[in-house]
């Protein structure tokens, strides 16, 4: 199938040529990287975790402030439960974004 699909970039004539020229060598290199492993700094990960937790708290508070600020013509909050939404919970986000209940 790939040999029948034309490709016009980088000197490759078909998708088969593209795969042979780019994808296969990349897969080989990725395999080598996976075998060797990747050095990870535990201190850097701990710093990133702390920064991420602070960002989550900041965005949670910003969402709650935003939610409380929007009111209908009667002066009541449009989303009275917005302050109760935990933006880290997938079921709550799914309901908020798509008005869908968890199954």
SEPA-777684 format. One record per residue (C-alpha): x, y, z; residue number from 1. Coordinates in nm, 3 decimals, always signed. Layout:
BEGIN
+---------+---------+---------+-------+
:    east :   north :      up : lumba :
+---------+---------+---------+-------+
:       X :       Y :       Z :   NUM :
...
+---------+---------+---------+-------+
***
This chain:
BEGIN
+---------+---------+---------+-------+
:    east :   north :      up : lumba :
+---------+---------+---------+-------+
:  +0.000 :  +0.000 :  +0.000 :     1 :
:  +0.276 :  +0.246 :  +0.094 :     2 :
:  +0.455 :  +0.187 :  -0.235 :     3 :
:  +0.141 :  +0.302 :  -0.420 :     4 :
:  +0.103 :  +0.627 :  -0.222 :     5 :
:  +0.293 :  +0.920 :  -0.373 :     6 :
:  +0.514 :  +1.135 :  -0.150 :     7 :
:  +0.660 :  +1.463 :  -0.266 :     8 :
:  +0.897 :  +1.568 :  +0.011 :     9 :
:  +1.269 :  +1.527 :  +0.072 :    10 :
:  +1.353 :  +1.319 :  -0.234 :    11 :
:  +1.117 :  +1.036 :  -0.139 :    12 :
:  +0.885 :  +0.929 :  -0.421 :    13 :
:  +0.639 :  +0.720 :  -0.222 :    14 :
:  +0.541 :  +0.675 :  +0.142 :    15 :
:  +0.745 :  +0.355 :  +0.134 :    16 :
:  +1.053 :  +0.559 :  +0.040 :    17 :
:  +0.970 :  +0.808 :  +0.315 :    18 :
:  +0.942 :  +0.530 :  +0.573 :    19 :
:  +1.269 :  +0.374 :  +0.461 :    20 :
:  +1.449 :  +0.709 :  +0.455 :    21 :
:  +1.317 :  +0.861 :  +0.780 :    22 :
:  +1.099 :  +0.635 :  +0.992 :    23 :
:  +1.315 :  +0.323 :  +1.000 :    24 :
:  +1.637 :  +0.502 :  +1.106 :    25 :
:  +1.442 :  +0.697 :  +1.368 :    26 :
:  +1.292 :  +0.377 :  +1.510 :    27 :
:  +1.639 :  +0.223 :  +1.535 :    28 :
:  +1.774 :  +0.527 :  +1.724 :    29 :
:  +1.474 :  +0.536 :  +1.956 :    30 :
:  +1.532 :  +0.169 :  +2.032 :    31 :
:  +1.894 :  +0.242 :  +2.125 :    32 :
:  +1.786 :  +0.526 :  +2.353 :    33 :
:  +1.530 :  +0.301 :  +2.519 :    34 :
:  +1.792 :  +0.029 :  +2.581 :    35 :
:  +2.044 :  +0.276 :  +2.727 :    36 :
:  +1.789 :  +0.456 :  +2.940 :    37 :
:  +1.769 :  +0.824 :  +3.017 :    38 :
:  +1.933 :  +0.998 :  +3.310 :    39 :
:  +1.680 :  +1.169 :  +3.536 :    40 :
:  +1.752 :  +1.422 :  +3.808 :    41 :
:  +1.541 :  +1.345 :  +4.115 :    42 :
:  +1.602 :  +1.699 :  +4.243 :    43 :
:  +1.480 :  +1.852 :  +3.917 :    44 :
:  +1.170 :  +1.631 :  +3.923 :    45 :
:  +1.097 :  +1.734 :  +4.282 :    46 :
:  +1.126 :  +2.101 :  +4.184 :    47 :
:  +0.894 :  +2.049 :  +3.888 :    48 :
:  +0.644 :  +1.870 :  +4.110 :    49 :
:  +0.640 :  +2.161 :  +4.356 :    50 :
:  +0.597 :  +2.413 :  +4.073 :    51 :
:  +0.316 :  +2.206 :  +3.920 :    52 :
:  +0.131 :  +2.181 :  +4.252 :    53 :
:  +0.154 :  +2.560 :  +4.297 :    54 :
:  +0.028 :  +2.614 :  +3.940 :    55 :
:  -0.266 :  +2.379 :  +3.998 :    56 :
:  -0.363 :  +2.567 :  +4.315 :    57 :
:  -0.333 :  +2.901 :  +4.135 :    58 :
:  -0.549 :  +2.790 :  +3.843 :    59 :
:  -0.803 :  +2.628 :  +4.073 :    60 :
:  -0.842 :  +2.958 :  +4.261 :    61 :
:  -0.861 :  +3.154 :  +3.935 :    62 :
:  -1.135 :  +2.925 :  +3.807 :    63 :
:  -1.335 :  +2.959 :  +4.127 :    64 :
:  -1.302 :  +3.339 :  +4.115 :    65 :
:  -1.407 :  +3.344 :  +3.751 :    66 :
:  -1.699 :  +3.113 :  +3.817 :    67 :
:  -1.828 :  +3.325 :  +4.108 :    68 :
:  -1.799 :  +3.647 :  +3.906 :    69 :
:  -2.049 :  +3.552 :  +3.637 :    70 :
:  -2.403 :  +3.631 :  +3.739 :    71 :
:  -2.738 :  +3.620 :  +3.565 :    72 :
:  -2.983 :  +3.908 :  +3.526 :    73 :
:  -3.131 :  +3.813 :  +3.865 :    74 :
:  -2.792 :  +3.866 :  +4.032 :    75 :
:  -2.752 :  +3.498 :  +4.113 :    76 :
:  -2.435 :  +3.312 :  +4.011 :    77 :
:  -2.472 :  +3.142 :  +3.672 :    78 :
:  -2.275 :  +2.849 :  +3.808 :    79 :
:  -2.337 :  +2.835 :  +4.184 :    80 :
:  -2.149 :  +2.507 :  +4.212 :    81 :
:  -1.841 :  +2.644 :  +4.037 :    82 :
:  -1.664 :  +2.707 :  +4.365 :    83 :
:  -1.702 :  +2.338 :  +4.447 :    84 :
:  -1.544 :  +2.212 :  +4.125 :    85 :
:  -1.207 :  +2.046 :  +4.171 :    86 :
:  -1.025 :  +2.102 :  +3.842 :    87 :
:  -0.797 :  +1.805 :  +3.912 :    88 :
:  -1.082 :  +1.553 :  +3.902 :    89 :
:  -1.155 :  +1.410 :  +3.557 :    90 :
:  -1.526 :  +1.334 :  +3.618 :    91 :
:  -1.585 :  +1.692 :  +3.732 :    92 :
:  -1.394 :  +1.838 :  +3.438 :    93 :
:  -1.581 :  +1.616 :  +3.195 :    94 :
:  -1.914 :  +1.731 :  +3.336 :    95 :
:  -1.805 :  +2.095 :  +3.340 :    96 :
:  -1.663 :  +2.099 :  +2.988 :    97 :
:  -1.905 :  +1.868 :  +2.811 :    98 :
:  -2.209 :  +1.847 :  +3.046 :    99 :
:  -2.162 :  +1.471 :  +3.058 :   100 :
:  -2.204 :  +1.249 :  +3.361 :   101 :
:  -1.960 :  +0.970 :  +3.439 :   102 :
:  -2.090 :  +0.631 :  +3.335 :   103 :
+---------+---------+---------+-------+
***
